[in-house]
């Protein structure tokens, strides 16, 4: 036998096959990591572009969405599992490789995709986006992961609750430890409540619509959605829930701006401010941090029913444009301006009702923006604190004596809620403000578990809403 006969024929080179669903999900995860983008802003245009192709259907879009959001929500748990399967510190794994790995782990442990399909599809994606060498690494790690289920892995990588309760909850429920601690402090109570809250943060929220008064009705929206996909809101008289997801933009009322997408907690905050008892004039309302415009649109519609005018102010020009779009077609008088609420262009005492929904950490919306939990740092709260206090002071200065101010945040963190209000009323960092608390609880009729008052904290696990906070204050001098 000669040398040529001894040689084995080389295997033909096979080009890796690009899976459009997983490639799209990887693109979205990279945008979140590289550009500090939010998945809810990155994913829709990617899906729209993909849907334009005949081979990308609604089922593909649903899988891509699940891969992106599931991977982001469970990132902390999956990081711990991957770390247990490699022989180097996790920080030494390149971020694109970790994205492919975590997306593969989610398919193995968080979906019903068969094991062989989850591994092979992830390895093929790695070949496309990372190269053959790294694909072998991905294959080796995922085969180790596939040896156990999620419960088994969590039992191995999480410390016991008795050993370290906060770290246990952080790994099991995929939240940074400092956020677990902060949410537990705000919620109070024992283990059951905090576990329910953390679990709710990891659930996919329903899409909730708002029928803007005088422009649309909940009956119109329910009829348009049909019996199978439309459900009344739990608490807000303007809310309709989309039971099976779907595309809100396909509804005529949404296209025309007569309805919109708005969390029910956000609706309750705006409605409570509008319903607060008021003596004397009630003709001028202010939304002092109006972007992106959901609360402003609802306030504008409620103001129009009473013949009141709304001024919507937003510091960022691009967000002010979103407010203009949300308010377009409002039946009553309104104006949108680009202005800094801490240096307002309006005169003191100009308004009867003021809403100040201040910039915050966003810890109350982790269901919708799961990547925010990994992006935020405890130190960020210190940066928000002066702004939040300054905006509340100016809100109280903007309202007339006897008028109502609503201080709102999409965060349950005590440093962004009750502490801010107490500091401003007590004069910390400035002159004391003459104002009194107004009990907000009766202004959310039918909503249970609102606490001792007078302020209100909503919760995902108790109310099915974002964790919105509202304090109502009446200026007394």
KEZA-791530 format. One record per residue: y, z, x of N, C-alpha, C in turn; residue in one letter. Coordinates in pm, whole numbers, padded with zeros to 5 digits, always signed. Each point is the difference from the previous one (the first is absolute). Layout:
YZXYZXYZXa...
***
This chain:
-00120+00000+00087+00120+00000-00087+00124+00000+00089x+00087-00097-00019+00119-00008+00084+00111+00092-00052x+00108+00008+00083+00110+00090-00035+00062-00034-00134x+00010-00129-00028+00064-00042-00126-00082+00045-00120x-00136-00004+00018-00086+00043-00109+00007+00152-00020x+00020+00070+00115+00005+00147-00012+00125+00048-00073x+00108-00077+00009+00124+00043-00065-00015-00002-00152x+00047+00108-00062+00002+00003-00147+00127-00067-00050x-00010-00072-00107+00121-00065-00052+00102+00105-00045x+00125-00020+00033+00106+00093-00040+00019-00003-00150x+00030+00119-00056+00027+00005-00143+00130-00072-00030x+00002-00078-00105+00123-00070-00033+00111+00099-00034x+00121-00029+00046+00114+00089-00029+00036-00009-00147x+00007+00116-00064+00036+00003-00142+00141+00054-00016x+00084-00076-00062+00137+00046-00023-00002+00107-00108x+00072+00109+00019+00002+00105-00102+00060-00053-00130x-00056+00048-00110+00045-00045-00132+00107+00095-00054x+00111-00056-00039+00112+00079-00049-00020+00033-00148x-00015+00129-00031-00011+00048-00137+00142+00021-00052x+00045-00080-00098+00141+00009-00042+00038+00137-00057x-00093+00068-00066+00032+00129-00061+00022+00106+00108x-00094+00011+00091+00012+00102+00104+00109-00034+00101x+00021-00127+00025+00109-00039+00090+00135+00036-00061x+00015-00020-00130+00126+00037-00068+00020+00151+00007x-00106+00076-00025+00011+00146+00006+00039+00045+00140x-00058-00063+00101+00035+00033+00139+00146-00032+00027x+00048-00114-00047+00141-00035+00017+00091+00107-00060x-00034+00047-00118+00082+00102-00066-00001+00130+00080x-00116+00042+00048-00009+00123+00078+00079-00011+00131x-00002-00116+00063+00076-00017+00123+00151+00005-00029x+00043-00057-00111+00142+00004-00035+00045+00143-00024x-00085+00079-00066+00032+00141-00024+00017+00074+00132x-00087-00029+00096+00002+00071+00127+00110-00051+00092x+00013-00131+00013+00091-00057+00098+00146+00001-00045x+00022-00021-00129+00137-00016-00049+00046+00117-00084x-00082+00107-00007+00032+00114-00088+00024-00048-00142x-00072-00103-00039+00013-00054-00135-00079+00088-00097x+00028-00016-00129-00075+00068-00103-00097-00099-00064x-00122+00046-00023-00103-00090-00053+00040-00057-00135x+00070+00079-00082+00036-00050-00133+00107-00109+00006x+00063-00016+00117+00096-00109+00018-00062-00116+00077x-00093+00029+00089-00063-00104+00082-00107-00075-00077x-00082+00073-00075-00119-00060-00060+00030-00104-00109x+00093+00025-00094+00021-00097-00108+00031-00143+00048x+00092-00019+00096+00024-00139+00043-00121-00062+00069x-00078+00079+00073-00121-00053+00061-00099-00044-00107x-00015+00081-00104-00091-00036-00109+00049-00122-00077x+00130-00007-00020+00056-00114-00071-00027-00131+00075x+00019+00005+00130-00026-00118+00083-00148-00037-00003x-00086+00103+00005-00144-00026+00000-00047-00054-00135x+00059+00052-00109-00040-00045-00134+00035-00146-00022x+00096-00049+00073+00038-00141-00014-00114-00093+00043x-00094+00057+00075-00117-00078+00041-00110+00015-00105x-00070-00104-00027-00099-00001-00107-00117+00094+00026x-00027+00033+00127-00118+00080+00032+00028+00150+00008x+00119+00044-00041+00036+00142+00003+00032+00043-00142x-00094+00074-00062+00016+00035-00141+00038+00146-00017x+00003+00045-00125+00039+00138-00029-00095+00102+00061x-00128-00035+00006-00097+00091+00060+00029+00017+00150x+00035-00110+00065+00037+00008+00142+00124+00087+00019x+00098-00018-00088+00123+00079+00009-00028+00148-00020x-00090+00031-00092-00035+00141-00024-00068+00061+00121x-00090-00077+00066-00068+00052+00117+00097+00019+00116x+00089-00095+00021+00099+00014+00108+00088+00122-00024x+00041+00021-00123+00084+00116-00033-00075+00130+00027x-00126+00006-00040-00081+00120+00023-00018+00026+00149x-00023-00105+00078-00019+00018+00144+00127+00055+00065x+00114-00050-00039+00126+00045+00060+00031+00144-00040x+00004+00026-00130+00040+00133-00045-00107+00105+00030x-00127-00037-00014-00106+00095+00031+00000+00039+00146x+00022-00097+00088+00005+00029+00144+00118+00089+00034x+00116-00027-00060+00118+00081+00029-00014+00142-00054x-00054+00013-00122-00012+00133-00059-00096+00087+00080x-00110-00056+00046-00104+00077+00066+00008-00008+00153x+00113-00045+00051+00013-00023+00144-00033+00125+00082x+00048+00116-00044-00023+00121+00076-00148+00036+00009x-00070-00013-00113-00144+00027-00001-00074-00101+00086x+00036-00128-00016-00070-00105+00075+00028+00011+00150x+00122+00038+00036+00030+00020+00142-00093+00106+00060x-00020+00109-00074-00086+00108+00050-00144-00049+00015x-00045-00083-00092-00138-00052+00008-00015-00096+00117x+00096-00092+00015-00005-00093+00113+00004+00075+00132x+00086+00101+00008+00011+00079+00123-00134+00063+00039x-00080+00035-00099-00131+00060+00028-00103-00103+00045x+00033-00128-00014-00096-00106+00032+00035-00076+00128x+00104+00043+00070+00040-00071+00122+00006+00097+00116x+00001-00054+00120-00003+00084+00120+00134+00004+00071x+00107-00019-00076+00135+00006+00058+00093+00062-00104x+00116+00051+00041+00095+00052-00099+00044-00110-00097x+00021+00037-00124+00037-00098-00100+00130-00071+00035x+00091+00069+00065+00130-00060+00035-00015-00116+00098x-00115-00009+00067-00023-00108+00094-00056-00126-00065x-00030+00008-00128-00046-00118-00075+00122-00077-00048x+00008-00127+00032+00114-00081-00041+00015+00001-00152x+00122+00009-00051+00021+00006-00145-00067-00113-00079x+00005-00128+00044-00070-00103-00079-00150+00025-00010x-00059+00050+00108-00143+00032-00002-00027+00113-00099x+00088+00101+00001-00017+00113-00091+00016-00043-00145x+00089-00095-00026+00014-00052-00137-00129-00066-00047x-00059-00082+00084-00126-00065-00037-00109+00104-00020x-00007+00098+00090-00100+00106-00013+00018+00080-00129x+00121+00046-00026+00023+00082-00119-00026-00078-00128x+00036-00128+00001-00028-00082-00118-00150-00016-00017x-00073-00011+00112-00146-00005-00008-00059+00131-00048x+00054+00112+00049-00048+00131-00044+00024+00017-00150x+00115-00046-00048+00027+00011-00143-00101-00079-00081x-00036-00118+00046-00101-00078-00071-00134+00071-00001x-00034+00066+00111-00128+00070+00009-00004+00128-00083x+00108+00077+00005-00001+00134-00057+00081+00015-00128x+00088-00097-00029+00089+00015-00114-00013-00106-00107x-00094-00093+00017-00021-00105-00100-00150-00018-00023x-00034-00087-00093-00140-00030-00028-00050-00124+00074x+00076-00047+00095-00043-00116+00079-00125+00039+00078x-00107-00081-00005-00122+00034+00073+00027+00016+00150x-00078+00086+00063+00021+00033+00140-00001-00123+00090x-00101-00085-00015-00009-00116+00088+00119-00093-00017x+00049-00013-00125+00114-00087-00026+00128+00060+00058x+00015+00132-00012+00120+00065+00053+00007-00013+00151x-00113+00021+00068-00002-00010+00146+00021-00144+00044x-00076-00092-00056+00008-00140+00046+00138-00059-00028x+00059+00031-00115+00132-00053-00033+00106+00057+00094x-00013+00127+00035+00097+00062+00090-00013-00056+00142x-00122-00021+00045-00021-00057+00133+00052-00142+00006x-00021-00076-00107+00051-00137-00004+00152-00002+00002x+00063+00092-00073+00146+00012+00005+00045+00034+00141x-00072+00090+00066+00035+00037+00138-00008-00122+00092x-00100-00084-00020-00011-00121+00083+00123-00089-00018x+00048-00009-00124+00114-00087-00030+00129+00055+00058x+00024+00130-00017+00132+00056+00033+00004+00075+00132x-00118+00036+00054-00003+00082+00121-00073-00066+00116x-00095-00087-00028-00080-00062+00105-00140+00057+00006x-00088-00071+00070-00142+00034+00002-00027+00138+00061x+00069+00033+00109-00026+00128+00066+00028+00119-00090x+00113-00001-00062+00036+00111-00090-00085-00001-00126x-00046-00117-00041-00089-00007-00116-00129+00076+00026x-00050-00004+00122-00120+00075+00034+00025+00151-00011x+00120+00042+00043+00037+00141-00012+00005+00041-00147x+00062-00083-00084+00007+00027-00144-00140+00010-00059x-00087-00091+00039-00137+00000-00050-00071+00131+00035x+00014+00043+00126-00068+00122+00044+00049+00123-00076x+00133+00009-00018+00055+00116-00069-00041+00002-00147x+00009-00112-00067-00031-00003-00144-00148+00024-00025x-00086-00039+00091-00143+00029-00017-00025+00151+00010x+00075+00068+00086-00009+00147+00005+00050+00061-00131x+00112-00051-00050+00056+00053-00124-00096-00019-00116x-00069-00113-00003-00088-00033-00113-00123+00091-00007x-00020+00083+00100-00118+00088+00000+00013+00117-00097x+00121+00022-00057+00020+00112-00092+00099-00040-00108x+00009+00079-00108+00096-00029-00105+00127+00082+00023x+00098-00015-00090+00129+00066+00019-00015+00152+00004x-00075+00056-00094-00016+00146-00004-00064+00051+00128x-00099-00074+00049-00066+00042+00123+00093-00003+00119x+00082-00104+00007+00094-00009+00112+00107+00108-00008x+00053+00023-00120+00103+00103-00015-00053+00136+00041x-00124+00028-00037-00061+00128+00038-00009+00014+00152x-00011-00113+00069-00014+00003+00146+00134+00008+00072x+00104-00066-00055+00125-00012+00076+00109+00098-00044x-00013+00058-00120+00103+00092-00048-00038+00144+00032x+00095+00081+00047-00030+00143+00016-00026+00064-00135x-00068+00110-00002-00028+00067-00127+00130+00055-00059x-00001+00017-00131+00117+00055-00069+00029+00141+00048x-00105+00079+00024+00016+00138+00044+00056+00006+00142x-00034-00099+00082+00047-00002+00138+00147-00038+00009x+00039-00104-00074+00139-00049+00003+00024-00077-00129x+00054+00069-00100+00012-00059-00133+00088-00126+00000x+00115+00007+00067+00091-00114-00003-00056-00121+00073x-00064+00023+00114-00058-00112+00074-00119-00059-00076x-00079+00086-00064-00110-00048-00084+00052-00093-00108x+00102+00045-00073+00057-00082-00107+00062-00128+00055x+00061+00008+00117+00063-00117+00060-00102-00109+00028x-00115+00036+00055-00103-00099+00033-00070-00048-00126x-00038+00092-00087-00075-00037-00120+00083-00090-00091x+00129+00032-00016+00084-00072-00095+00099-00095+00066x-00011-00017+00130+00076-00102+00072+00151+00014-00018x+00050+00118+00036+00144+00026+00006+00029+00068+00134x+00115-00027+00061+00038+00077+00118+00005+00150-00033x-00035+00081+00097-00007+00144-00024+00133+00055-00049x+00112-00045+00057+00130+00058-00038+00032-00031-00145x-00047-00116-00050+00024-00034-00141-00088+00087-00090x-00124+00023+00039-00086+00092-00076+00068+00136-00013x+00052+00050+00110+00065+00131+00000+00122+00000-00091x+00083-00105+00009+00122-00006-00080-00031-00011-00149x-00098-00084-00036-00036-00015-00141-00060+00129-00054x-00077+00067+00080-00061+00126-00044+00107+00104-00025x+00100+00007+00088+00110+00094-00020+00076-00031-00130x+00025-00128-00025+00075-00038-00120-00079+00024-00127x-00131-00023+00008-00085+00014-00118-00035+00144-00028x-00024+00077+00107-00046+00137-00019-00144+00001-00048x-00054+00117-00025-00135+00010-00053-00106-00011+00107x-00124-00013-00045-00114+00002+00090-00049-00137+00040x-00128-00007+00034-00059-00121+00056-00011-00111-00104x-00036+00034-00123-00027-00103-00100+00123-00088-00024x+00117+00062-00014+00120-00077-00031+00036-00098+00111x-00002+00044+00125+00038-00088+00110-00103-00111+00016x-00127+00029-00020-00101-00107+00011+00019-00103-00111x+00033+00045-00121+00026-00094-00110+00119-00089+00033x+00104+00059+00058+00119-00077+00035-00031-00103+00108x-00070+00041+00105-00031-00091+00109-00091-00113-00048x-00094+00033-00088-00087-00104-00056+00081-00098-00084x+00096+00051-00077+00084-00088-00082+00082-00093+00087x+00045+00047+00116+00074-00085+00093-00082-00118+00049x-00132+00014-00003-00087-00106+00050-00054-00090-00110x+00046+00021-00122-00041-00086-00111+00102-00112-00020x-00050-00112-00047+00089-00113-00026+00078+00026-00128x+00133+00002+00005+00078+00032-00120+00002-00115-00099x+00013+00034-00125+00018-00102-00103+00136-00068+00018x+00007-00123-00049+00130-00066-00010+00064+00045-00131x+00120+00053+00008+00071+00049-00119+00125-00083-00022x+00018-00042-00124+00117-00078-00038+00099+00088-00075x+00125-00040+00001+00103+00065-00079+00061-00102-00093x+00006+00033-00130+00069-00082-00099+00143+00052-00008x+00095-00079+00050+00138+00048+00006+00061+00002-00139x+00048+00118-00044+00048+00017-00138+00105-00103-00038x-00012-00049-00123+00095-00099-00049-00029-00140+00048x-00095-00015+00092-00031-00131+00056-00147-00035-00018x-00085+00100-00007-00143-00021-00020-00056+00125-00065x-00124-00008-00045-00066+00116-00060-00141+00012+00059x-00054+00120-00011-00137+00019+00046-00096-00083-00086x+00030-00016-00127-00086-00083-00086-00005-00143+00050x+00114-00054+00043+00001-00136+00053-00090-00011+00122x+00010+00098+00090-00080-00005+00122-00148+00018-00030x-00033+00093-00090-00139+00022-00035-00061-00124-00064x+00077-00067-00085-00048-00123-00063-00023-00109+00104x+00092-00011+00093-00012-00103+00103-00120+00025+00091x-00031+00127+00027-00111+00034+00088-00135-00008-00071x+00000+00025-00131-00125-00001-00074-00067+00136+00003x-00094+00021-00092-00063+00130-00016-00076+00045+00123x-00057-00093+00076-00084+00037+00113+00081+00040+00123x+00122-00050+00011+00076+00021+00123+00125+00084-00018x+00037+00031-00123+00123+00076-00024-00027+00137-00057x+00059+00102+00061-00013+00138-00048+00138+00062-00008x+00026+00083-00101+00130+00068-00005+00016+00093+00120x+00124+00027+00037+00026+00096+00105-00045+00139-00041x-00024+00084+00098-00043+00137-00030+00117+00084-00050x+00117-00015+00064+00109+00092-00026+00131-00069-00037x+00033-00108+00066+00127-00066-00026-00009-00087-00125x+00100+00009-00089-00001-00084-00120+00023-00148+00031x+00035-00031+00125+00028-00139+00037-00113-00062+00083x-00109+00075+00022-00102-00043+00096-00118-00068-00067x-00055-00098+00071-00125-00066-00035-00081-00015+00128x-00128+00038-00007-00086-00009+00118-00088-00124-00007x-00017-00064+00114-00088-00116+00009-00136+00050+00047x-00096+00004-00091-00129+00064+00027-00082-00075+00103x+00005-00131+00001-00086-00079+00087+00079-00071+00110x+00113+00054+00036+00080-00066+00104+00071-00121-00058x-00020-00115+00060+00066-00120-00049+00133-00022+00068x+00070-00102-00042+00124-00040+00062+00117+00028-00095x+00078+00105+00024+00112+00032-00090+00098-00116-00013x+00020-00075+00109+00096-00109-00003-00035-00113-00093x-00124+00002-00053-00039-00104-00095+00051+00028-00140x+00047+00122-00025+00049+00036-00133+00143-00051-00020x+00025-00057-00116+00131-00057-00030+00111+00104+00011x-00025+00120-00053+00103+00105+00001+00036+00039+00143x-00098+00000+00091+00028+00032+00140+00076-00115+00066x-00042-00122-00028+00069-00117+00055+00147-00002-00040x+00028+00044-00121+00138-00003-00052+00078+00127+00033x-00064+00095+00069+00071+00122+00038+00014+00100-00113x-00063-00024-00113+00008+00095-00111-00098+00115+00018x-00094-00018+00090-00097+00103+00036-00021-00010+00151x-00061+00101+00057-00023-00001+00144-00117+00088+00036x-00032+00004+00128-00102+00089+00052+00069+00127+00047x-00043+00115-00053+00063+00127+00036-00095+00114-00027x-00025+00082+00101-00086+00115-00016+00050+00090-00113x-00094+00061-00070+00039+00082-00114+00082+00122+00042x-00025+00053+00119+00081+00111+00048+00145-00040+00019x+00022-00117+00052+00136-00052+00017+00068-00017-00135x-00075-00048-00098+00057-00013-00135+00040+00136-00056x-00085+00100+00019+00028+00133-00053+00126+00060+00060x+00022-00023+00129+00120+00051+00066+00125-00060-00061x+00002-00132-00014+00118-00066-00058+00022+00044-00145x-00109+00007-00077+00012+00037-00141+00047+00144-00015x-00044+00089+00088+00042+00141-00009+00149+00014+00028x+00050-00070+00100+00144+00005+00027+00078-00050-00121x-00046-00109-00061+00071-00057-00115-00006+00092-00121x-00107+00083-00010-00017+00086-00117+00062+00138+00017x+00047+00033+00120+00056+00133+00023+00119+00024-00092x+00009+00117-00065+00111+00028-00092+00135+00000+00072x+00098-00058-00067+00131-00017+00063+00109+00017-00105x+00101+00078+00032+00115+00015-00090+00115-00087+00050x+00073-00056-00094+00115-00083+00037-00039-00144+00025x+00078-00066+00082-00019-00144+00021-00134-00030+00064x-00051-00118-00032-00127-00046+00056+00005-00151+00015x+00100-00047+00072+00025-00143+00005-00018-00063+00137x-00011+00083+00106-00012-00055+00135-00116+00064+00074x-00094-00084+00041-00119+00046+00070-00001-00061+00140x-00061+00073+00094-00011-00048+00138-00143+00013+00049x-00051-00105+00060-00121+00007+00079+00043-00017+00144x-00001+00109+00077+00063+00000+00131-00084-00053+00114x-00132-00011-00021-00092-00061+00099-00092-00092-00078x+00053-00113-00043-00063-00077-00108-00114-00090+00044x-00008-00035+00130-00104-00093+00040-00140+00060-00010x-00101-00082-00038+00007-00144-00027+00036-00037-00144x+00022+00099-00087+00057-00033-00130-00081+00038-00122x-00118+00059+00017-00081+00035-00116+00066+00103-00089x+00043+00111+00058+00066+00104-00080+00134-00050-00053x+00072-00079+00082+00129-00053-00045-00016-00088-00123x-00106-00081-00003-00021-00088-00115-00030+00080-00126x-00079+00107+00014-00029+00083-00117+00124+00078-00041x+00072+00057+00095+00124+00069-00033+00101-00093-00065x+00011-00121+00053+00093-00097-00058-00032-00030-00144x-00129-00014-00031-00040-00028-00139+00028+00120-00090x-00028+00121+00049+00027+00120-00079+00150+00021-00018x+00078-00027+00104+00146+00012-00011+00054-00099-00102x-00054-00121+00001+00050-00103-00092-00021+00040-00145x-00109+00070-00029-00024+00044-00138+00106+00097-00048x+00070+00068+00093+00103+00098-00038+00141-00053+00025x+00010-00123+00044+00130-00056+00030+00058+00048+00131x-00086+00054+00088+00047+00050+00130-00013-00110+00106x+00079+00011+00105-00003-00096+00111-00070+00063+00119x-00077-00080+00073-00072+00046+00118+00058-00062+00126x+00028+00083+00098+00033-00048+00134-00121+00027+00088x-00055-00104+00060-00116+00012+00088+00046-00029+00143x-00013+00100+00086+00044-00013+00139-00121+00004+00093x+00000-00086+00100-00108-00006+00098+00059-00035+00135x-00037+00076+00102+00058-00017+00133-00045-00129+00067x-00127-00035-00013-00054-00117+00069+00024-00127-00082x+00064-00100+00057+00032-00122-00077-00121-00069-00060x-00112-00007+00075-00116-00071-00055-00060+00078-00117x+00008+00132+00004-00048+00079-00113+00097-00007-00117x+00129-00011+00029+00098-00018-00108-00027-00129-00076x-00044-00103+00071-00035-00126-00068-00120+00018-00092x-00094+00084+00041-00114+00030-00087+00045+00075-00125x+00098+00088+00015+00054+00072-00116+00067-00098-00095x+00076-00093+00054+00065-00102-00084-00103-00079-00079x-00109-00032+00066-00106-00077-00068-00064+00084-00111x-00022+00129+00027-00062+00087-00100+00091+00021-00122x+00129+00004+00023+00095+00025-00110+00047-00128-00070x-00032-00114+00054+00047-00126-00060-00044-00009-00146x+00095-00030-00086-00030-00011-00141+00010+00130-00076x+00035+00110+00069+00017+00127-00070+00105-00015-00109x-00028+00046-00124+00092-00025-00111+00132+00076+00007x+00002+00110+00076+00123+00078+00007+00078-00026+00127x+00119+00058+00012+00080-00019+00120-00061+00069+00122x+00000-00069+00112-00050+00058+00124+00066-00069+00117x-00007+00064+00115+00050-00059+00124-00088+00046+00114x-00030-00091+00090-00078+00031+00120+00091-00015+00120x+00005+00102+00084+00083-00007+00120-00082+00042+00122x+00041-00049+00116-00058+00045+00126+00088+00111+00054x-00053+00122+00001+00081+00116+00039-00090+00110+00050x+00052+00081+00091-00068+00115+00058+00031+00122-00085x-00103+00059-00059+00021+00115-00087+00055+00122+00069x-00010+00007+00133+00059+00113+00072+00147-00022+00031x+00048-00124-00017+00143-00034+00017+00043-00087-00119x+00001+00059-00116+00013-00080-00123+00139-00059-00020x+00006-00117-00061+00128-00061-00033+00057+00047-00133x-00077+00075-00078+00049+00046-00130+00070+00135+00014x+00080+00030-00100+00077+00125+00002-00087+00117-00046x+00028+00120+00049-00074+00118-00047+00013+00017-00151x-00106+00048-00060+00001+00029-00143+00003-00122-00088x-00046-00114+00051+00012-00126-00075-00112-00023-00102x-00109+00073+00012-00118-00035-00079-00048+00117-00085x-00070-00037-00108-00059+00099-00089-00144+00033+00038x-00072-00101+00049-00138+00019+00045-00017-00072+00133x-00068+00067+00093-00024-00059+00132-00146+00020+00038x-00064-00107+00040-00134+00009+00058+00010-00026+00150x-00058+00088+00080-00005-00019+00144-00146+00011+00042x-00066-00114+00005-00139-00010+00044+00003-00028+00149x-00008+00105+00081+00036-00009+00141-00111-00061+00085x+00036-00062+00113-00101-00043+00096-00082+00120+00046x-00131-00020+00017-00086+00112+00035-00122-00050+00074x-00092+00091+00029-00121-00034+00075-00096-00088-00078x+00011-00002-00132-00091-00080-00081-00139+00059-00012x-00016+00129+00028-00132+00062-00008-00053+00007-00142x+00086-00025-00097-00046+00001-00139-00061-00131-00045x+00007-00102+00083-00051-00133-00039-00108-00049+00094x-00080+00091+00054-00104-00039+00095-00111-00082-00065x-00014+00009-00132-00097-00087-00068+00041-00146+00014x+00130-00025-00011+00050-00137+00001+00028-00051+00140x+00037+00090+00088+00030-00038+00138-00082+00087+00094x-00131-00025+00006-00087+00088+00079+00034+00000+00148x+00058-00111+00050+00033-00006+00142+00111+00097+00037x+00079+00044-00099+00112+00091+00028-00049+00132+00058x-00121+00041-00037-00049+00130+00050-00023-00004+00151x-00032-00118+00054-00023-00013+00144+00129-00032+00075x+00099-00045-00073+00126-00042+00062+00099+00116+00009x-00001+00086-00097+00094+00111-00002-00039+00107+00101x+00101+00070+00050-00020+00113+00089+00072+00121-00057x-00045+00117+00034+00062+00122-00050+00148+00004+00037x+00033-00056+00117+00139+00002+00046+00091-00085-00089x-00058-00096-00074+00082-00086-00086+00077+00081-00105x-00057+00110-00042+00065+00081-00104+00135+00052+00048x+00009+00028+00131+00127+00048+00054+00107-00107-00008x-00041-00126+00012+00097-00110-00009+00048-00022-00142x-00088+00024-00097+00038-00019-00140+00089+00114-00051x-00019+00120+00053+00064+00118-00057+00152-00010-00013x+00076-00038+00104+00146-00007-00016+00042-00104-00103x-00072-00112-00003+00034-00105-00097-00024+00049-00142x-00113+00064-00025-00031+00048-00135+00102+00102-00047x+00039+00091+00086+00100+00100-00039+00137-00064-00023x+00034-00095+00087+00128-00068-00017+00008-00079-00129x-00108-00066-00035-00002-00078-00125+00008+00090-00122x-00070+00113+00004+00007+00091-00115+00139+00059-00014x+00064+00038+00111+00136+00053-00008+00095-00103-00063x-00011-00124+00044+00089-00103-00052-00031-00032-00147x-00127+00013-00038-00034-00019-00141+00066+00105-00087x-00004+00124+00046+00065+00108-00075+00152-00015+00000x+00053-00057+00106+00144-00026+00006+00040-00116-00091x-00095-00094-00020+00031-00119-00080-00001+00026-00149x-00072+00106-00043-00013+00025-00143+00114+00091-00046x+00041-00016-00123+00105+00085-00057-00054+00139-00027x+00089+00097-00018-00041+00133-00042-00071-00011-00135x-00118+00058-00007-00082-00011-00120-00099-00114+00005x+00017-00089+00097-00091-00114+00013-00131+00038+00067x-00096-00093-00003-00136+00025+00045-00031-00086+00123x-00063+00064+00099-00051-00071+00117-00151+00015+00004x-00068-00111+00024-00144+00003+00023-00029-00028+00147x-00059+00097+00070-00041-00018+00138-00149-00030+00000x-00039-00117+00053-00139-00043-00008-00049-00046+00137x-00128+00025+00026-00066-00054+00119-00141-00042-00038x-00053-00097+00074-00141-00034-00014-00077+00072+00109x+00015+00131+00001-00068+00085+00097-00014+00139-00059x-00115+00064+00019-00014+00139-00044+00028+00099+00112x+00035-00048+00118+00021+00090+00114+00115+00095-00030x-00023+00129+00017+00101+00099-00037+00131-00020+00076x-00008-00050+00124+00121-00022+00079+00086-00112-00056x-00057-00082-00091+00076-00111-00059+00032+00024-00146x-00046+00110-00056+00016+00024-00144+00082+00127-00024x-00066+00108-00033+00071+00123-00038+00088+00054+00114x-00046-00014+00125+00080+00052+00113+00134-00072+00009x+00002-00131-00023+00125-00076+00004+00096+00049-00107x-00051+00016-00121+00086+00044-00110+00054+00140+00025x-00087+00091+00042+00044+00137+00028+00105+00003+00111x-00020-00081+00103+00096-00003+00110+00137-00048-00046x+00002-00105-00080+00128-00055-00046+00070+00098-00095x-00075+00056-00093+00062+00096-00092+00045+00125+00072x-00069+00035+00108+00036+00120+00076+00104-00023+00107x+00039-00125+00022+00105-00029+00096-00045-00016+00143x-00130-00012+00023-00047-00018+00137+00045-00137+00053x+00072+00000+00111+00048-00125+00058+00124-00055-00068x+00059+00077-00090+00119-00047-00071+00046+00106-00098x+00099-00034-00078+00050+00094-00100-00099+00014-00115x-00016+00122-00054-00085+00016-00119+00050-00088-00114x-00094-00049-00079+00033-00086-00113-00017+00081-00128x+00097-00008-00086-00006+00073-00128-00082-00083-00099x-00127+00037-00014-00089-00071-00091-00112+00094-00042x-00061-00030-00112-00110+00081-00051-00121-00089-00027x-00118+00061+00010-00122-00071-00029-00010-00031-00150x-00056-00115-00032-00037-00036-00137-00151-00017-00002x-00066+00065-00094-00146-00009-00007-00042-00142-00036x-00070-00065+00092-00040-00139-00022-00129-00012-00081x-00074+00107-00013-00131-00010-00066+00006-00045-00146x+00092+00055-00082+00005-00046-00139+00039-00147-00014x+00055-00057+00106+00043-00139-00006-00112-00097+00036x-00119+00054+00023-00121-00081+00019-00102+00046-00103x+00027-00024-00128-00086+00053-00107-00143-00053+00010x-00093+00091-00020-00141-00038+00001-00065-00001+00136x+00080+00010+00107-00057-00004+00135-00046+00141+00037x-00127+00019+00032-00051+00134+00029+00022+00038+00147x-00031+00125+00031-00007+00049+00138+00127-00028+00078x+00117+00035-00059+00128-00023+00066+00049+00122+00076x-00080+00103+00009+00036+00115+00082+00098+00094-00066x+00062+00084+00081+00088+00106-00049+00144-00046-00020x+00032-00123+00045+00135-00049-00016+00100+00075+00087x+00129-00028-00014+00056-00101-00091-00018-00144+00049x-00037-00017+00127-00023-00136+00049-00143-00042-00034x-00029-00128+00023-00130-00056-00036-00060-00072+00120x-00128+00026+00024-00076-00074+00101-00119-00065-00069x-00005-00132+00003-00113-00074-00054-00103-00022+00111x-00128-00018-00042-00110-00012+00096-00096-00111-00040x-00052-00075+00097-00098-00105-00032-00125+00053-00069x-00052+00115+00044-00126+00049-00055+00018+00069-00134x+00120+00045-00031+00025+00067-00128+00060-00092-00104x+00082-00095+00043+00075-00082-00094-00027-00150+00012x-00074-00039+00103-00027-00142+00020+00122-00079+00044x+00100+00069+00053+00124-00063+00044+00017+00020+00150x+00101-00066+00056+00041+00037+00134+00053+00144-00003x+00005+00064+00116+00044+00140+00007+00152+00006+00002x+00061-00033-00112+00146+00001-00014+00049+00143-00023x+00117+00028+00058+00067+00129-00020+00133-00024-00069x+00037+00091-00090+00130-00010-00068+00061+00138-00016x+00125+00013+00044+00081+00118-00029+00123-00048-00076x+00028+00065-00113+00120-00031-00078+00102+00112+00017x+00124-00038+00029+00107+00095+00027+00123-00035-00082x+00062+00102-00055+00125-00020-00076+00116+00058+00081x+00100-00084+00025+00117+00048+00073+00082+00094-00088x+00034+00114+00055+00069+00102-00079+00145+00019+00038x+00044-00053+00113+00141+00013+00039+00035-00108+00100x
***
